[in-house]
């Protein structure tokens, strides 16, 4: 169950891994090999594929020399097969209230199996009826029931879930190792989609964004306090808040999901707000009352304790309805189909 849905396609399981190839035959040959490789990875479970390659088709191979000798052109064979199985519209019957299309086709009992081709006759140039089997042979082969595309190329999507205790980062690394081990040809392009793709993009830019955010906060606080050291004092409270949040997740055996990340960002914002409230009062007490830095921050802590606790508990209690709600609609809820509570 996902708290935040960012997938761009529907699949049987949560994460998607897509193979693309301009050659559908090559893609059909390599997709099962990759599927078997993913099933062998211990971090993955419920590995599935949207490839449906178990369809049956009959290929009609015409002996052109024999057909020419019998006076049967290839276009006539195409027209005859389309007349029998292609639902050719040959006329329209008009009435006072409606119109009806007349469809030419073989009898329904002759359309149930490939053996119906044995009963197809073609009229030659001389007017003789020649059985199709006299100059053609039939071969049954497998064919995809559907051909999915990503962009302009045929694609097969392999989806998977994670085993209990496995991380998405480790699963991505294991899939890349399996991809290199089976030696995919260069023409087969493999990529993650949906949540897994968003995870990879976030990891690639996250360190830069964190550094940029810290620098931005430092500059803003420096301009606010006209000091180089006070922003460092405020920012020094953030690591302890992050470590405490991670320890809480470990203690409650909660996965580090996107919702947990949002919660940590909210916690960091609250902690930084609390530090700003105390630093503001401490600076004012130090300047106006002549207190020492130690006495001013102590007095600020005592006087700002009540508003800090008020805002902290307001944020905490505001999230409780979402955390305790259950039923069909809430993303954090329990069993599907249970009645919703009056949150």
C-alpha positions in Angstrom: 0.0 0.0 0.0 1.5 3.3 -1.1 0.8 6.6 0.8 1.8 8.7 -2.1 1.1 7.5 -5.7 3.6 8.8 -8.3 3.5 5.9 -10.7 2.8 6.6 -14.4 1.4 3.2 -15.3 -0.6 0.4 -13.8 1.2 -2.8 -12.9 0.6 -5.8 -10.7 3.1 -4.7 -8.1 4.7 -1.5 -6.8 7.9 -1.0 -8.7 8.4 -1.1 -12.5 11.5 -2.1 -14.6 11.0 -1.7 -18.4 12.9 -3.2 -21.3 12.7 -1.4 -24.7 13.9 -2.7 -28.1 13.2 -1.7 -31.7 13.2 -5.4 -32.6 10.1 -7.0 -31.0 11.5 -10.5 -31.6 14.7 -9.8 -29.8 12.7 -8.2 -27.0 10.5 -11.3 -26.7 13.5 -13.5 -26.4 15.3 -11.5 -23.7 12.4 -10.4 -21.5 11.9 -14.0 -20.1 15.6 -14.2 -19.3 15.6 -10.9 -17.4 12.4 -12.1 -15.6 14.1 -15.3 -14.4 17.1 -13.2 -13.3 14.9 -10.9 -11.2 13.1 -13.8 -9.6 16.5 -15.1 -8.4 17.2 -11.9 -6.5 16.5 -12.4 -2.8 15.5 -8.7 -2.3 12.6 -9.0 -4.7 9.3 -10.8 -4.5 6.1 -11.0 -6.6 8.1 -10.5 -9.8 5.7 -10.3 -12.7 5.7 -9.4 -16.4 3.1 -7.8 -18.6 4.4 -9.7 -21.6 1.7 -11.9 -23.1 3.5 -14.1 -25.6 1.4 -17.2 -25.4 -1.0 -16.3 -28.3 -1.3 -18.6 -31.3 -1.2 -17.6 -34.9 -1.2 -19.5 -38.2 1.2 -18.5 -40.9 0.1 -19.2 -44.5 3.2 -19.7 -46.6 2.4 -19.6 -50.4 4.5 -21.6 -52.9 4.5 -18.9 -55.5 5.8 -21.1 -58.3 3.0 -23.6 -57.8 0.4 -20.8 -57.4 1.6 -19.2 -60.6 1.4 -22.5 -62.5 -2.2 -23.0 -61.3 -3.1 -19.4 -62.3 -3.7 -18.1 -58.8 -2.3 -14.6 -58.1 -1.2 -13.6 -54.6 -3.7 -10.8 -54.4 -6.5 -13.3 -55.0 -5.3 -15.4 -52.0 -5.4 -12.2 -49.8 -8.9 -11.3 -51.0 -10.2 -14.8 -50.4 -8.9 -15.0 -46.9 -10.2 -11.6 -46.1 -13.6 -12.6 -47.5 -13.7 -15.6 -45.2 -12.3 -14.2 -42.0 -12.0 -10.4 -42.3 -15.7 -9.4 -42.1 -15.8 -7.6 -45.4 -18.7 -5.2 -45.8 -20.3 -5.9 -49.2 -23.6 -3.9 -49.1 -25.8 -1.7 -47.0 -29.6 -2.3 -46.7 -31.5 0.9 -46.2 -34.9 0.9 -44.5 -37.3 3.7 -43.5 -35.9 3.8 -39.9 -32.4 2.3 -40.1 -29.6 0.9 -42.2 -27.9 -2.5 -41.9 -24.5 -3.5 -43.1 -24.1 -6.8 -44.9 -21.0 -8.6 -43.9 -19.4 -11.4 -45.9 -17.7 -14.1 -43.9 -17.3 -17.9 -43.6 -19.8 -19.9 -41.6 -19.2 -19.6 -37.9 -18.5 -23.3 -37.5 -15.7 -22.9 -40.0 -14.0 -20.2 -38.0 -13.3 -22.2 -34.8 -9.9 -23.6 -35.5 -7.0 -23.3 -38.0 -8.3 -26.5 -39.7 -10.8 -24.2 -41.5 -8.0 -23.2 -43.9 -8.2 -26.8 -45.3 -11.7 -25.9 -46.6 -10.8 -22.7 -48.3 -10.9 -22.8 -52.1 -9.5 -20.2 -54.5 -10.9 -19.6 -58.0 -8.1 -19.6 -60.5 -7.9 -17.5 -63.7 -9.5 -20.3 -65.6 -12.4 -20.5 -63.2 -11.4 -23.7 -61.5 -11.8 -24.1 -57.7 -8.4 -24.9 -56.2 -7.9 -25.7 -52.5 -5.6 -23.4 -50.7 -3.7 -26.3 -49.4 -2.7 -27.3 -52.9 -0.2 -24.4 -53.2 0.3 -23.3 -49.6 1.2 -24.8 -46.2 0.2 -23.7 -42.8 2.4 -23.4 -39.7 1.2 -22.6 -36.2 3.5 -20.3 -34.2 3.3 -18.3 -31.0 2.7 -14.6 -31.1 2.1 -11.8 -28.5 -1.5 -11.1 -27.6 -0.6 -7.4 -27.1 2.5 -5.3 -27.9 3.1 -2.6 -25.4 5.0 0.5 -26.3 7.0 3.1 -24.4 7.6 6.1 -26.6 8.0 4.7 -30.1 9.5 1.3 -29.3 8.0 -2.0 -28.1 8.5 -2.5 -24.4 8.0 -5.1 -21.7 7.4 -4.0 -18.1 8.7 -6.2 -15.3 7.2 -5.3 -11.9 8.2 -6.3 -8.4 7.8 -5.8 -4.7 10.4 -5.7 -2.0 10.9 -8.4 0.6 10.5 -7.6 4.2 13.5 -5.5 5.4 14.9 -4.9 1.9 15.6 -1.4 0.7 14.8 0.0 -2.7 18.4 1.2 -3.1 19.8 -2.3 -2.5 17.2 -3.8 -4.9 18.1 -1.4 -7.6 21.8 -2.3 -7.3 21.0 -6.0 -7.4 18.9 -5.5 -10.5 21.8 -3.6 -12.2 24.2 -6.5 -11.2 21.8 -9.1 -12.7 21.5 -7.0 -15.9 25.3 -7.0 -16.3 25.5 -10.7 -15.4 23.2 -11.8 -18.2 24.9 -9.4 -20.7 21.9 -7.7 -22.3 22.6 -6.7 -25.9 23.1 -2.9 -26.5 19.9 -2.8 -28.5 17.8 -3.7 -25.4 17.4 -0.6 -23.2 16.5 -1.2 -19.6 15.2 1.5 -17.2 13.2 2.0 -14.1 9.8 3.6 -14.2 7.4 5.0 -11.6 8.5 5.1 -8.0 11.8 3.4 -8.7 12.6 6.0 -11.4 11.7 8.8 -9.0 13.9 7.2 -6.4 16.9 7.2 -8.7 16.3 10.8 -9.8 16.0 11.9 -6.2 19.2 10.2 -5.2 21.2 11.8 -8.0 20.2 15.3 -7.0 19.6 15.0 -3.3 23.2 15.9 -2.0 23.3 19.0 -4.2 19.8 20.1 -3.0 20.7 19.5 0.7 23.9 21.6 0.4 22.0 24.3 -1.5 19.3 24.4 1.2 21.8 24.7 4.0 23.6 27.5 2.3 20.3 29.3 1.6 19.2 29.0 5.2 22.6 30.2 6.4 22.5 33.2 4.2 18.9 34.1 5.2 19.6 33.7 8.9 22.9 35.6 8.6 21.0 38.6 7.0 18.4 38.3 9.8 20.8 38.4 12.7 23.6 40.3 11.0 26.0 37.7 12.3 28.2 34.8 11.0 27.9 32.6 14.1 24.2 32.7 15.1 23.1 30.9 11.9 25.5 28.1 12.8 24.0 28.0 16.3 20.5 27.4 14.8 21.7 25.0 12.2 23.5 22.9 14.8 20.1 21.8 16.2 19.1 20.1 13.0 21.4 17.0 13.0 20.2 15.9 16.4 16.6 16.3 15.3 17.3 14.1 12.2 19.1 11.5 14.2 16.3 11.4 16.8 13.7 10.9 14.0 15.7 8.0 12.5 16.0 6.4 15.9 12.3 6.7 16.3 11.7 5.0 13.0 14.0 2.2 14.0 12.4 1.8 17.4 8.9 1.5 15.9 10.2 -0.7 13.0 8.8 1.8 10.4 10.1 1.9 6.9 11.7 5.2 5.7 9.0 6.0 3.2 8.2 9.2 1.4 5.7 10.0 4.2 8.5 9.5 6.8 10.7 11.8 4.8 8.0 14.5 4.8 7.7 14.0 8.6 11.4 14.5 9.1 11.3 17.7 7.0 8.4 18.9 9.2 10.3 18.1 12.3 13.4 19.9 11.1 11.3 23.0 10.4 9.7 22.9 13.9 13.2 22.5 15.5 14.6 25.4 13.5 11.6 27.5 14.4 12.1 26.8 18.1 15.8 27.7 17.9 14.9 31.0 16.1 12.4 31.8 18.9 15.0 31.3 21.6 17.9 33.0 19.8 15.7 36.1 19.1 14.8 36.5 22.8 18.4 35.7 23.9 19.8 38.4 21.7 17.3 40.9 22.8 18.0 40.1 26.5 21.7 40.3 25.9 21.5 43.7 24.2 18.8 45.4 26.3 19.4 43.8 29.8 23.1 43.3 29.6 22.9 39.6 30.4 25.7 37.2 29.6 25.1 34.7 26.7 24.6 31.9 29.1 22.1 33.8 31.3 20.3 35.2 28.2 19.8 31.8 26.6 18.7 30.3 29.9 16.1 33.0 30.4 15.0 32.6 26.7 14.5 28.9 27.2 12.3 29.4 30.3 10.2 32.1 28.8 9.8 30.5 25.3 9.1 27.0 26.7 5.3 27.5 26.7 4.9 28.8 23.1 7.4 26.2 21.9 5.4 23.4 23.5 2.1 24.9 22.2 3.2 25.0 18.6 4.9 21.5 18.8 1.8 19.8 20.3 -0.4 21.7 17.8 1.6 20.1 14.9 1.7 16.7 16.6 -2.1 16.6 17.4 -2.9 17.9 13.9 -1.4 14.8 12.4 -3.1 12.3 14.7 -6.4 12.1 12.8 -4.6 11.1 9.6 -2.5 8.6 11.6 -5.4 7.0 13.5 -8.0 7.1 10.7 -8.9 3.8 9.0 -11.2 2.5 6.3 -11.2 2.3 2.5 -10.2 5.9 1.8 -7.3 6.7 4.1 -3.9 5.8 2.8 -2.6 4.8 6.3 -5.7 2.7 7.0 -6.2 -0.9 7.9 -8.3 -3.5 6.2 -10.0 -2.7 2.9 -13.7 -2.4 3.1 -13.9 -1.6 6.8 -16.2 1.3 7.7 -14.6 4.7 7.9 -14.5 6.3 11.3 -15.6 9.8 11.9 -12.2 11.4 11.9 
